[in-house]
Amino acid sequence: MFGAFRPTAAVGGGLLWKVPWRLSATRKANVRDRLKKVDAVIEAVRASGVQCTALTNALALPKEHEMDPKDKYTVFSPHHRGYRKGIHKVPKWTRITQRTNPRGF
């Protein structure tokens, strides 16, 4: 316990950046705002008259107001209990779309 090799607070603390197990109300609001901004960009590109495969795929995705809260804040994961995990536990979750899940989830 005492001596040259006693554990320090930094060693005993674990990871420096800890991921909370659920999203706070503020982070949920930020998710909704981010989804609405993406919807606005997709709508602006559609209104400009541009035709491309990426736009067609983006128009097939559900809009923020059409999504269930379960789909906004969680994603399918075959390795987790209940087959769902929080969206904030996905790497680069603010940069990739997670609007669709496998059928039945």
C-alpha positions, 0 to 999 in steps of 0.5 A, spaced: 500 500 500 505 504 501 512 505 498 515 506 491 510 503 487 503 505 490 497 506 485 496 513 483 489 516 482 490 517 475 492 509 474 486 507 478 481 512 475 481 508 468 480 511 461 481 518 461 475 519 456 469 515 459 463 514 455 456 515 459 451 509 459 446 513 457 445 520 453 443 526 457 437 531 455 442 536 452 446 530 448 439 528 445 437 535 443 444 535 439 442 529 436 435 531 434 438 538 431 444 534 427 438 530 424 434 536 422 440 540 419 442 533 415 434 533 413 435 541 411 441 539 407 438 534 403 432 538 401 436 544 399 440 539 394 433 536 392 430 543 390 437 545 386 435 540 381 441 535 382 440 528 380 445 523 383 445 516 386 447 519 393 441 524 393 436 518 391 439 514 397 438 520 402 431 521 400 430 514 401 432 515 409 426 517 414 426 524 416 427 526 423 420 527 425 418 520 422 423 516 426 422 513 433 426 515 439 428 508 439 431 509 432 434 516 434 438 514 440 440 507 439 442 502 433 442 495 432 448 491 435 448 483 434 453 483 440 449 487 446 443 484 450 437 486 447 440 487 440 441 495 441 446 499 444 446 507 445 448 511 438 454 515 442 457 508 443 458 507 435 465 510 433 464 516 429 457 516 430 456 524 428 459 523 421 455 517 419 448 515 418 444 510 423 437 512 420 436 505 418 436 498 422 435 491 420 428 489 419 424 488 425 429 492 430 
